[in-house]
Amino acid sequence: MLKVNLVFLGHFKVFIDKKKIKQFKSSVFEIVDTSEIVNIDK
């Protein structure tokens, strides 16, 4: 099974429920962790 870490970049105009994303079930992959990077400097 493939293990996936999700990283969200920037600000989102809509709410994203990270708990719901982590609970997603698949036979192909498993979402291990989610994180967010809001400030991206050049």
Steps between C-alpha positions, in 0.01 A plus 500: 500500500625846408531748791429866415582825683296798376636856512267793433674811367364853544163636612173335403177692448296197607528291816679166458420241767834324552350247743258385233782470246711291741206262556464431125528126434659348190638160409784668305632766739485624860513867597747507790522872576389843383680829551464859385751763390332840495790741446719429201800732470699546183 
